[in-house]
Amino acid sequence: MATAAASSASEPEAEPQAGPQAEGEEDEVKAARTRRKVLSRAVAAATSKTMGPGWDQPQEEGMSESDGDEEYAMASSAESSPGEYEWEYDEEDEKNQLEIERLEEQLSINVYDYNCHVDLIRLLRLEGELSRVRTARQKMSEIFPLTEELWLEWLHDEISMALDGLDREHVYDLFEKAVKDYICPNIWLEYGQYSVGGIGQKGGLEKVRSVFERALSSVGLHVTKGLAVWEAYREFESAIMEAARPIAGFLSPSDREQTFDSQLDKVHSLFRRQLAIPLYDMEATFAEYEEWSEDPIPESVIQSYHKALQQLEKYKPYEEALLQAEAPRLAEYQAYIDFEMKIGDPARVQLIFERALVENCLVPDLWIRYSQYLDRQLKVKDLVLSVHSRAVRNCPWTVALWSRYLLAMERHGVDHQVISVTFEKALNAGFIQATDYVEIWQTYLDYLRRRVDFKQDSSQELEELRATFTRALEHLQQEVEERFSESGDPSCVIMQNWARIEARLCNNMQKARELWDSIMTRGNAKYANMWLEYYSLERAHGDTQHCRKALHRAVQCTSDYPEHVCDVLLTMERTEGTLEDWDVAVQKTETRLARVNEQRLKAAEKEAALAQQEEEKAEQRKRARAEKKALKKKKKTRSTDKRPAEEEDDKEWGDEEEEQPAKRRRVENSVPPAGAVHDGAQESAVTGKPIDVDRSSKQKEKAASLKRDVPKVPHDSSKDSVTVFVSNLPYSMEEPDEKLRPLFEACGEVVEIRPIFSNRGDFRGYCYVEFKEEKSALQALELDRKSVEGRPMFVSPCVDKSKNPNFKVFRYSTALEKHKLFISGLPFSCTKEELEDICKAHGTVKDLRLVTNRAGKPKGLAYVEYENESQASQAVMKMDGMTIRENVIKVAISNPPQRKAPEKPEARKAPGGPLVPRQIYGARGKGRTQLSLLPRALQRPGAGTPQAENGPAPRPANAAPEATEAPKMSNADFAKLLLRK
């Protein structure tokens, strides 16, 4: 779902300032002054109605009782941009109406599109469609929790339209809904200040105090934002006290004590309560109290104040960590939560959880931890159920939250009908795995089972339980399997539980046997544990005849552990069976075990034959390498010229791959002696065609000149931290230094670019780029996969693999990522922009990557990263099976298969055979063929070694004989081997 936008739209917490006001906050200061002025006027205007005659105060000229609401509305919208409600009708109106119709149509198809709701509300508000805006907001709030920004905008609009008492009650209801979504100090502050405008109505004073007290309970402990709520409440009570001060001298002592003195005590109480709580800018509050109070401050208040200051010093490191970090600051909030849970104050623990959830409302683990704390510690029904309800509204795709919600509702005695409705909502939440549906069904079935009184033979609850079991199996088999290509319950756990309930609690073994027969027919008959589970059930609640029948079937069907099943059958017959039963059991078990051993022997022989073949191939390769090495050594001793020093330049450059000297052209190695030259030409030993010696000598001279131009600079491993390794560049690139330098200088100052050349002077497609600073090298890694002359350029850290052999660079995750999609079957002509336009229709696309080969050609695969899991799950349902240019694409949640670790030499031992030699296949793994590409005409056998007519040369006489010699195979034998594959 598109609930993810709630996280991105939520405003980060304001940074607390050292002083009472932040620098540059002139607008907020003016708005606060306006609110205080309105507050005082509203209190003064309502004094006569709340305190009786004699309380009248002269109103300002032109000031009426309703002016408080109007002026409050002006104050609350003081921060809005000018001209917000001035509607301009121009040529864009028609365009906006068309967009509104499109958004409404899209929401009729997918009501869970969060961004669609936000855009529709914005356009309707712009067009002045106030009634339609209200309807759109109500629909959105029923599905999603709204952010603080959306709530404040809605509340300001409703306040500006409120005309009478009914409208005021409607605004009160909206405030009540707003404070339930998230803990937002600004909304509580607006609620309290708006309620002051209704002080003149019946019960208005009690309403204001009730709102402010609830606000203090909710956000009064907020270290950085609680101060504003405390000051607003104190200003309200102070305004009432100041309104009563002029007539206090005319009242009797009893009336004075009842009115003015009691109001004075309320202000004192607020000061003292606030000073006992660790809040930012406590010192200014204490100084204000000292200046305001006519009496000395009691010693107990001073002690509480100092204690709060000490507590504030403990909280400051965590608050400063939040200030320095960027949203969503999950790690910082987790540390803060751990600190609060160690202290153990439930109110503060609850507050820090709520603060964390404002910015991390789409993190299921945080909701789970919060709800678990409430379930185990506070156990307050309204609070617990409220948090569970908010959790599933924010993360509806998480089955664990729904399961915990159902358990909490059962734990607190919620009505059965309400629990059933909640379960139906969970089924429609759109889980992203088939196993999630199995879990939610299991939770609901457990709840229904606990409602049944099994002492009665039949009851409505029992029939409902059986009907729900049937419905669960149908749902998993039809809807879930159709969507995920699997039911999510291969072991039939739900059906097993049903069978146990029928056997143990309902004494209905006939139904239990029918269920187990169905379980076995669904591919579970080959597992011994399934048969033994059935046998245990029959043993406890059935009879011996059915136990024997189950074990006989198990002996015939089990393929994983048949010996165990045979032992159980023989044990049962030894203790309970007759001689005839014993004979039948022995015969069946011996026959079955003989067949199993025969199958295992064949499999072992086949495996041994394959291992033997691998061993022979390895031995052949070993001999071929030895012969090649001997041949090369023999040529080296004959040669009078020394190998040029330039052949070692690759190692000086830090080349990762070994460049063997034998990797020269075959023609060079096969040139006859100089005496065989005839008229300036010679014959090739491979093709028999004449070779132009003059042209060959010119090529050698050119290569030599190129080699002389290559600088010999050894690689300095101490500079690896400021160096990056660049590979997969085109071999045809001319002047790599000049072409690559502008690209990397954008990351920082480049000290040197060292391209790697071959012995012939050709560019080998990779180089080293050395920067002046380490941060520049880190920034250069972001150029990985950038296209350079039509090929993706690979940029990786410079690491010495001889010291770090296990170092691998793979920038993408190989684990399950529920917010990322894997798309296959794309047409090769599909561009990134075209695919992004398709994916944007289902949510916010954060990143999109088309998979290419090393040459930059598309492979028809792509990875799409959405903003959250809900959008990704919606995209899977909408896009899977979509046709793009006659190609049917497949879309799934990204979950790459685990890469197999390289096989260790210890594990390469065939049964009963010697250890297979370890092989080194190179960077690209083992090739599909192991054929020698050297023609037989050029293979020079060693001295004294007879040449075989076909196949490898025989071993020397002193070679150790093999344990077994492979038998000769005819053409028919080879054909049989191919048919077996």
N, C-alpha and C positions, 0 to 999 in steps of 0.2 A: 504494500500500500504506500501511498504517498505521504504517510505520516512524517516522513523524514524531514519535510520542510519545516516542521515545528521546531526541530533542533536548530536549523540554519537561521530561522527567523527570530529565535529567542535572543533577547538582548543580553550581552554580558553584564555582569555585575559592575556597578560603578566603583571606581577606585576610591577607597577612603582617603581623606586628606588629613594632614596633621592638624590643621586649624579648624575652626568651626565652619568655614566656607572655603570652597576650592577656588583657585585662581581662574579668572576668566569666566566665572559662572554668574555674570551679571543678570542674565535673563532669568535664571532660576531664583536668584535673590529677589528680583522684582515680583516674580510670580508668587513667591512665598509671602512677601509683604502684602500683596493684594489679597491673598487668602486669609491672612491674619486680620486684615481690615474688615473683610466680609464676615469673618467669624465673630469679631467683636460686635459688629452691627446686628448680625442675626441674633446673637444672644441678648443684646439690649432690646431689640424689637420684641422679643418673645418674653421678656421678663415679667411684664404685667400679667400675662396669662398664666405663667407658671408659679409666680410668687404672691399673687393676690394684689389688692389695692394698696396704694401708697408706694408701689414699686415703679410707678410710671417714670419714664425718663424722656426727656425731650428728644424727639427724632430730628434728624437733619432735614432740612427743607427739601421737600419733594421725595422723601424716603418713605416707601410703603412697606407693608409686611412681606409682600411677594418680591420686593427688590432683592432680598437676600439670595433667592434661588437664581434670579436673572444674573446678578453680579457674580455668583459662584460659577455659573456656566461660562461667563466671560473669563473668569480667572482660570478655570480648568482648561480652557482652550487657548490660554495666553501663549503657550508654546507652539501652537499650530502655525503653519505658514500663512502669510497674509493672502487674503482672497480665496481661502479654502472653500467657502460656500458661495462664491460668486460664479454663477454658471454662465459660460459663454457658449452660445449656439453658433457654430460655424460649420464648415464643410466636413469636419471630422465627426460630427454627431452621427451621421448615417453609417460611417465606418465603425463607430463604437457599437451601434445597434446590431450590425451584422456580427461583430465579434461576440457580443452578448448572446445572440442566438446560437452561435457555434459552441460557446462554452456550456450553455444549458443543454444542448444536444449531447455533448460529450459527457456531461455529468449524468444524463439519463442512461448512458451506456455503462459508465464506470463511476459509481458514486464515491469511490475511495481515492479519486484523483485530488490530492491535497492542493496542488498548484492551481488546478482549475477553479476550485472554490475561492482561493485568494484572488485570482484574476477577475473572477465574476463579481465579487464584492467590490473590488476597486473600481471596475467600470460602472457598475450600478450606482455607486456613490458619486462618481464623477458626473453621471448623467442626472443626478438628483432624484432617482427612483427610490424614495425613502422607504416605502412599504415593501418593495421588492428587495431592497438591501436587508431589511429586517428579516424577511423570510429566508434569504440566502444565508444570513448569519446563523439563524436558528438551525437550519439543516446542517450546516457545517459543525456547529457545536454539539449536535447530537451524535456525530460520528467521531470527531477529533477533539482533543483538548486544545484550546486556543492559547496562543502565546500572550504575554503581557501586552505587547504592542497592539495586537488585534483587539484584546478586551478593552484597553483604554480608548481606542478609537471608537469602538461600539458604544461604550458608556458615555463618552462625550457627545456623540450624536443623539443618544436617547435623552440625555440631560437637557440638551438644547431644545428638544421637542416636548419636554414634559410641561403640561399646563395645569393640571389639577392633582388632587390627591390620588386618583387611580393611576395616573401616569407615574407619580412618585413611587407607588407600591410596585409598579412594573420595574422601575429602575432599581429598587431595593432587591427584587428577585434576581435581576441581572448581576448585581454585585455579589449576591450569595452564590450564584453559579461560578462567577469569576474567581472567587477566593478558593473554590474547591479544586480547580484545575492544577494550579501550582501555588507555592508560597511566594507571593510577590508583595514586598513592602509598599511599593508605589500604589498598587490597587487598594490595599488596606487604608493607606493614607487618603486616597480619593474617597473611599467609602465613608470614612469618619468625617471628613470635611463636608461631604454632600449631606450626610445625615443631620449636620448642624442646621442646614436650611429648613428642616422640618421640625425644629424645636418648638415652634408655636402650636403644632398640632397636639392632639391628645396623646399622651405618653411619649412625646417627642424627646424630652430630656432623658428619660430612661433609655430610649432607643439609642441616643448618641453615646451615653456611657456604656451601654452594652456593646456597641460596635467597637469602641476604643478598647474596652477590656479584652474582647476577643482578639483584636489586633495585637495587643501586647502579649497575649498568650501564644499567638502564632509567630510573630516576628519581633517581639520585644527583646529577645536575646540575640538578635542579629548584630554581630560586633560592629559592622560597618554601616548598616542602614537602619538599625533599630532606633537610633537617636532621633530621627525625624518624627517617628510615630509618638515617642515619649513627649517630645516638645509640643506636638500638635494637641495631644490630650491635655497637657499642662496649660497650654494657652487657652483652651476651652474652659477649663475649670477656673483659671485666673480671671477670664473675662466675666464669668458669673459673679465671682467674688468682688471684682471692681464695680460691677453694676449694683451690688448690694451695699457697698461701703458708704455712699452718701446718706442713706436712711438708717444706717446702723445705730447712730446716736439717738434716734427718735423711737427706737423699739425698746420694749421692756426687756429686762435681763433674760427672761425665759425665751422670748421671741428672738432676741439677739443670739442666744446660744443655739437656738434651733436653726437659724438661717445663716448669719454671717460667720459665727465661730465654727459651725460644722463645715461650711464651705472653705474656711481657712485651713481647717484640718485636712481636707481633701488635697489641697495643694501641697501642704507639708508632706503628706503621705506619698504623693507622686514623686516629689523630689527625693525622698528617702528610699523609695523602691528603686528608682532609677540609679541612684548612686551605689546601690548594692550589687549592680550588674556590671560586668566588664564590657564597656563600650568605648569606642573611639571618642576622643574629645571629652573625657570624663572630667578633666581638670577645669575646663570652662564651665561645665555644669555645676561643679562644686563651688566655684567662685561666684557664679550667679546666685546660688542658694545662700551663700554667706551674705551677699549684698541684699538679697530680698528679705531674708528672715530678720525679724526684729529681735528675736530671742537668740541666745547662743545655741550653736548646733550641739545636740547631745553627743556624749562620748561614744555611745554605741553606734551612732550613725557614722562618726568619723572612723571607727574601727572597721565597720563594714565597707566603707569607701576605700580604705587602704588595702583591705583584703581583695577587693575587686580589682584594684590597680595591680596587685601581684598576679592575680589570675590573668589580667590582660597581657602582662609580659609573656606568659606562657602561650597565649593565643597568637601573639604578633608574628612569630616566625611562620605559622601556617597561613595567616592572612597575607603576609608579604609574599609568600610563595605563590599564592593565588594572583596577586597583583602582577608579579613578574612573568607568569606563564600566560600562554595564549589559550583562548577557548578551544575545546571544551574543558581543559584542565582536569581530566579524569584522574590522572595519577596524583595530582596535588590534593584533590578531594578525597581520594582513597586514604592517603596518609592522614588527612584531617579527621576522617571518620574513625580510623584506628585509634587516634589519640583520644577522641571523645568517648569511644567505647571503653577504653581503659579507665577513664574517669568514672563513667557509669551514670551520668546524669541523663535520665530519659528525655527530658525536654530538649536538652542541647543536642543529644544524638539525633533526635527526630528532626531538629532544625537543620543540622549539617547534611543529613540525607536529602532533605527537601531542597536545600541550596544546590547540592550536586545534581539533582534531577532536573533542575531548571535548564542546565546546559547539557545534560546527558540523558535526556528523556528517552532516547532510543537505544540505551544500553540495557539489555535484559538482565545481565548479571547484577547490575546495581539495584534494579527493582527486586530481584530475588533476594538479595542480601537484606534490603530494607524490610520487605514483607516477612522474611524469616525472623528478623529481630523483633518485629511487632508481634508475631505469632507466639514467640517464646518468652518475651519479656513483659510487654505491656498488656496484651490480651484484652484490649478495650474493643468491644464489638464494632462500634461505629467507625472508629479510627482504622481498625484492621481492614474492614470490608471496603472502606473508602480507598485505601491505598491499593488493595488488590484490584478494585475496579479501574482505577487510574492506570495501573500497570498494564492491564490487557487492552486498554484503549490506546496506550502509547506503543506497545509492542504486541499487536494481535497475532503476529506470526510465531510467537514463542509458546510452545505447548506447555512448558514447565510453569509459566505464569497462569495459564488457564487451569491446570491441574491443582495448583496451590489455591487458586481462587475457589474452586469447587470444594476442596477440603475445608477451607476457612468458613465457607457458608454452612457446610454441614456441622462444623465444630461449634458455630454460634447459633445453631438452631433456626436457620432461615427456612422459610416455607418451601415445600417440595416443588411447587409450581415455579417458584422463582429460580430454583436450582436447575430445573429442566430447561427453562428459557435460556439461562446462561450457557448451559451445555450446547444448545442448538446454535447459539452465537459462536461458540468455539468451533463447531463443525464447519461453519461458513467463514472462518477467519482466514483461510488460505494458507495452510501450513506448507512448508517447502520440502518435506520428506514424508514418505509413506509411513515410516515408523512413528511419526508424530501422531497420526490418526489412531494407530494402535494404542498409544499411550493414553490419549484422551478418552477413548472408548473404555480402556481398562479402568481408569479412574472413576468414570461414571458408573460402570457395572459394579465396581466395589462398593460404591455408595448405595446403589439399589439393593445389593445383597445384604448390607447392614440394616436395611429397613424391613427385611422379611422376618417374620416370626415363624421359624421352621417347626415349631411345635404343632402348628396347625397343618392339616393335610393339604389344604388349599386356601389361598388368600389372594386378594387383589394385587398385593405387592409381589407375590411369587409369580403370578401370571405376567405382570409388567416386566419382571426380571427376565423371564424366558423370552418374551416378545422382544426385549431389547437385545438379548444375545443374538437372536435371529436377525434382527435389523443390523447389528454390528457386522455380522458375517457377510450379509448381502452388500453392505456399504463398502467393506474392504475389497470384496471380490469384484464389484462392478465399478463404482465410481473411482475409488482409489487406484485400483489396478489399471483402469483405463487411462488415468492421468499420469501415473508414474511407471507403468509397465511392470508393476509388482504390487502385491497386496500389503507389503510391509510386515507380514506375519508368517514367514516361511515355516516356522516351527509350530504354528497353530496354537499359540499361547492362550488366546481367548477361548478357543474350543476346548483346550485342556482344562482350563478353569471351570468351564461349564460342566464338563464331564465329572470333575471332582465334586462340584456342588450337588449334582444329581445323585452321585453315589453316596457321598458322606452325609449330606444334610437332608436330601429328599428320599433316600433309600430306593432310588430308581435306577438299578443297575442296567436294565434293558436300554434305557435312554443313554446311559453312559457308554455302553458297548457300541451303540450306533454312532455316537460321536467319535469314539476311538477308531472305528472302521473308516470313517470319513477322514480322520487325521492321517491314517496310514495310506490311503489312496491318493494323498496329495504330495507324494514324493518323500515321505518320512519312513517308509518301511525298511530302508536300507540301514537305518541307524539303530544301533543296539540300545542306546539310552532311551529311545522312544518305546521300544518293546518292553524294556525293564520297568519303565514308568507305568505302562499299562498292566504289566504283571503285578506290580506292587498294589495297584488299585484293585485288581481282581483278588489278590491275596487277602486284602483287608476287608473288602465288602462283597466279594463274589464267592465262587465255589472252586473246588479243585479241578473239576472238569474244564471249566473255562480257562483256568490257569495253564493247564496242560496244553490246551488247544492254542493259546497265545504263544507259548514257548515253542511249540512245534512250528508254527508259522514264522517265528523269529529265527529259528535255526535255518530255515530255507531262504529267508529274505535278507538277513543281515550281511553286510559286506565290509563293515569297518572293523568290528571286534567279534567275529563269530565264535572264537574260543570262549569268551566270557558267557555268551548266551548258552552255549553247549554245557558249560559247567553248571549254570543255574538249573538247566533242565535235568541233568543227571543228579544234582543234589536233591531236587524235589522228588524225583522218582526213588531215590535211595531212602528217603524218609517216609514217603507216603504211598508210593506206587506198588503195584503187584509185579510178579516176575515177568509177566507178559508186557507190562508197561516199561519195565526196565530194558527188556530186549529190544523193544521198538525204539526206545530212546537211544540206546547204544548204537543200533544200526543207523539211525538217522544222523547222529552226531559224527560217527566214523565216516559215513559217506560224504557228508558235507565237508568235514575237515580235510578229507583226502582230495576233494575237488578244489578246495581253497589252496591247499599246499601245491597242487599241480599248477594252478594259475599263478601262484607266487613264484614257483620255480621257473616257469616260462618267462615271466617278467624279469626275473633276476638274470636268466641267461641272455635275454635280449639286451638288458642293461650292460652286462659284462661284455657282450660282443661290441656294443657301441663304444664302451670304454677302451676295449682292445684296439678298435679302429682308430680312436683318437690317439692312443699311445703310439701306434705305428706311424700315423701321420706326423706326430711330434718328433719321433725319431728320424723320420725322413727329412724333416725340415732342419733338424739339428745337424745331420750329416751334410745337407746341402750348404748350410752356413759354414761348416768346417772346411768343406772343399773350396768354397768361394774365398774364404779367408786365406787358405793355403795358396790358392792361385794368385791372389792379390799380393801376398808376401813374396812369391816367386818372381812376379813381374817387377816388384819394387827393387829386389836385389839385382835384377838385370839392368835396370835403368841407371844411366850415368848422371842424369840430371836430377837435382833435388827438387822436391815439391816447393813451389813458391810459398813464401811466407804469407801471402795474401789469402791462402786457403783457410787460414785460421781466423780470418776477420770476423766470421759469424760468432765464434765463441767470445771474441773480444767485445762484440756488441751485445752479448747476453742473449743469444738466440736460444729459444726454448726447445727447438727441434734439432736433432743431430743431423748434420749434413755430411753424409758419407762421401769420401773421395771417389768412390766407384760410381757415383751418380753423374757420370759423363755420358756423352753420346756413345752408342755402341760402335759407331764407325771409328771413333778414335781408338777404342780398345782393340779393334780388329784390323788395324792397318798393318800390312805385311812389312817386312824389313825393307830398307831403302834400296837394296839391290834388286828388288822385284819391280821397280818403277820402269815403265816403258813409254818413252816420248812424253814425259811430263804428266802422265796419268797412271793410275793404279786401279786394280780391281777390288771391289768390296767383297769381303768373305761372306757377306750375308746375301747380297743381291746379285753379285757377279757383274754389276755395272761399273764402268770406269768412274773414278773420282778425280776431280780437278785438284791437283796438289797445290797449284798456285792460289786458287780461291781459298782453300783450307788454310794456307799459311797467312793469307790476308785477314781471315776471320780471327786467327789466333793473335795476330798483331793488334787488331782492333780491340779484342777482349783484354789484351795486356795493357793497352793504353787506358781503357776504362778502369781497369783494376788499379792502375797507378793514380787515377783521380780520386779514388775512394779514400777518405781520411781514415786513419787507423786510430780510433779513439776507444780505449777500453771502457767497459761499462762500470760505473761507480755505484755499487750497491748501497752505499751510505746515502745516496740521494733518491732512493726509491720513494720516500715519502712525498717528494715534490715532483715525481715523474709519473707519467701515465703511459701505458702500452696501447698503441693504436694498431689495429689489424683489419683484415678483410678489405684492404684498399685495392683498387684496380692495378694490375701489373703494368698496364700501359701508361700509368700516370707519369708524366714528365715533370721534372723539377718538383718533387714532393714537398721539399722545404718551403718553396715560395707559395705553393698552392694551399698548404695546410696552415701556414703561419697566421694569415688573417682570421682564420676560423678559430684558432685557439687563443689568439691575443685578446679576443672578446672576454675570455675568462680571467685574464691577468697577464702580467709581464712574462714573456717566454724567453728563457735563457738560451735554449738550443733545441733544434729538431734534428734527430739523428735517424735518417732513413736507412734501411738495411738493403744491401745489394748482394747479389750472388757473386761467385767467382768470375763469372763472365761479365759482370758489370750491370746485370739486369736488376731492376727494382723488384724486391720480393714481396711487396704488398703490405709491409708493416714497418713501424718506426717507433721511436721513443721521443716523447715530448717532455722536456724538462722546464719547470716553472721556477720562478724566484721564490714564491711563497706556497705553503702547503694548501691554503684555502683555495688558491687558484687551481691546484691539481684536483681538489675535491669538486670544484665547480665544473671542471672539464669532464668529469664522469657523466654529467648530464647530457653530453653530446653523443652518448652511446646510441647506436642505431640511426644516427643522422645520415641522410643520403648524400654520398659524395660521388659524383660522376656515375650515377645510376646504381650504386651499390651501397648497402647499409654499412657504415663505418662502425667498428667495434672499439669501444674505449673502456679499458679496465685498469685497475691498479697495477703498479709495477711490483711484482712479487717474485722473489727467487724461489722457483719450484724445487730446487735441490734441497733447500732448507724447509720449505713448506710443501711437501708433495701432495697433500690433501686439499690444497687451496683451489677453490673453484669460484668462478664469478657467474652468478645467475641472479639477475636483479628482480626476478618475479617469484612470487610465493608458489610453493608446490602443495600447500595445505588447502583444506576446504575453505572457500571464501563465499559466504552466502550472499554478499552484495555484488558479486561479480559473475558474469555469464560467459559461457563458452559456446561459440557459434561455429558450426561446421556446415560444409556443403555450399558455401558462398561461391558465386561465379567469380572467376579470376578477374573479370573486368569491373567488379564492384569496387568503388572508391571509398575512402574513409568518410568523405562528406556525405555520400549517399546513405551509407549504413548508419551514420550518426543521426541523420534526419529521420530514419525509420525508428531508431531506438529512443529518440527524444519524445516520441508520442506516449511513452509509457513511464516516463520519469526523468529526473535530472541525471544526465550522463556526465560523470566526473572525468572519465578517461576511456579512450577507445584505441585498441591496438590491432592492426592487421598483421597476421603472422606471415613472414616472408622467409625465403631461403637465403643463403649467403650471397646469392647474386641479386637480391632485391626483388625477386619475382614472387607474387602472392601465392599462397598455398591453399586458399579457400577457407581459412580459419581466422577467427577473430576473438578477442576478449573485450568485453564491455563492462566497465565498472560504474555501478549506480551509486546514488547517495546513501542508500540504506537497503536492508534486506527486503523490505516490503515492496519497494519498487522493482527490485530484481525478480521477486516471485511473480509479480503481476506481469512483467515482461516475458517470463518463461511461458506463462499460460497463453499470452496473446500472440507471441512470435513463433513458438514451436510449431513446425509444419508449414510456415509461411513460404510462399513461392516468390522468389526474386529472379527475374529473367529466366524463367523456366527451370530454375533450380529450387528444389525443396530443401530448405535449411532445417537444421536441428539445433535447438537451443536448450541448454541445461545449465544448472548451477556449476560454477567452476570448482572441480574437485579432481585435480590431476592424479593419475595412478602413481603409487609410490615407486620410485626408481629402485631397481634391485641393486644391492651393494655388490661390488666386484667379488667374484668367487675366490676364496682364499685357497692356497695350495693344500691345506689340510683336508678341505672338503672335496678335493678332486681325486679321491682315491676310489677306484672301482672295487666292488665286492670281491675280496680274495685276490686282488691284483695289486701291482706296485703303484707307487705314487706317480701321477701324471706330471710331467715337467711343466713348470710355469711358463706361460707364453706372454710376450709383450706385443700387443697388436698396434700400438700407436694411438694417436689422438682420436681417430675416427672408429676405433674398435676393430673387431675381427672382420676381415673382408669376406665377401660371399664366396670367393674362390681362393684356393691356396695353390694355384697353378704357377709354375715357373715361367716367366716371360722371356727367359734367355733361350734362344734356339739351341737344339741339340748339337748343331754343327759347331757352335762356339763353346760348348761344354768341354773342358779339358780334364780328363780323368787324371788322378795322381799317378805317379810312377809306380809301376808294379801292380796296378789295379786293373783287372780285366774289365773290358767294356761290355755291358749288357746290351742285348739287342733291343730290348724294350723295358721300360721301367727304370727304377733306381739301380745304381751300381751295387754289387754285392758287398758285404762287409769285409774288412780286412781279416786275415786269418787269425790274428790275435784278439779279435773282438770277443767280448763275452757272449756266449750263446743265450738266446731268449728262453724263457721258461716253456713257452709253447709256441709252435709255429703255426701261423694261420693257414688253413687248408686252401688249396687251389679251388677257384670257383669257376664254373662254366657260365656260358651266356644265360642258360635257364635259371641258374642260381641268382644272377644279377637281376633278371626279370622278376623273380619272386620277391627280392628285396624292394624293388620299386613298387610292386603291387601292394606290399604291406604298408608302405607309406601312404 
